[in-house]
Amino acid sequence: MKKKITIYKHPDSLKNIPTHYCPGCGHGILQKIIAEIIDKLDIREKTIGVAPVGCAVLLSLVHI
């Protein structure tokens, strides 16, 4: 029996909710990368997200 290898894991710091980013703007990719880094550094309980005005205000990094 072959051992299963995890290739991708959804970041725990990223909520599984729909976003309203413009197609191709890159905000969704950046949001995922930030969440992955927060998980990798294990700083989720020490992290506060502040979003500016505009579509970046839709960031949902904090697990409530």
N, C-alpha and C positions, 0 to 999 in steps of 0.2 A: 504494500500500500504506500502510495506517495504521500509525503508530508506536504501539507498546504502551506504556501508562503503568502503572507499578506503583502500585497503590492501597494495598496492605498487604503488608508483608514481616515474616515471623516474626523476632522479635528473636534475634540470634546468641547473646546471653547467656542465653537461656531454653532449657533442655533440652526436647526433645520426648518427655516421659514422662508417663504418666497421674498425676493428682493425686487426693487423697482428701478434698478440701474438701467441706464441707456445701453442698448446692445453695442458691444465693442468698446465700451468706455474703459474697461480695465479695473473698475472699482471692485467688482466681485472677486477677481483674481487676487488683488491686493488684500482684501478682507480675509480670504482663505489663507494666504501666506502669513499674515499677522497672527491669525488663530493658530496655525501650525507652530509658529515660533513660540507663542505663549505656552502651548502645550509642551513643546520640547524643552523649554527652560524651566518648566514647572513653576510658573509665576502667576497662574490664573487668579489665585486669592490675593495677589499683591498688585493686580493690574486694574487701572481705571481707564476707560475709553472716553475721549472727549471728541465730539464731532463738530466741525464747523457748519456754517450755513451752506445749503446746496444739497446735492444728491448724496454727499458723504454723510449727511445727518442720518441716513438710513442704515448706517453700520449697526449691526446687532451682534457684537462680540461677547458681551457679558452674559453669562448664564444666570438667569434669575430664577 
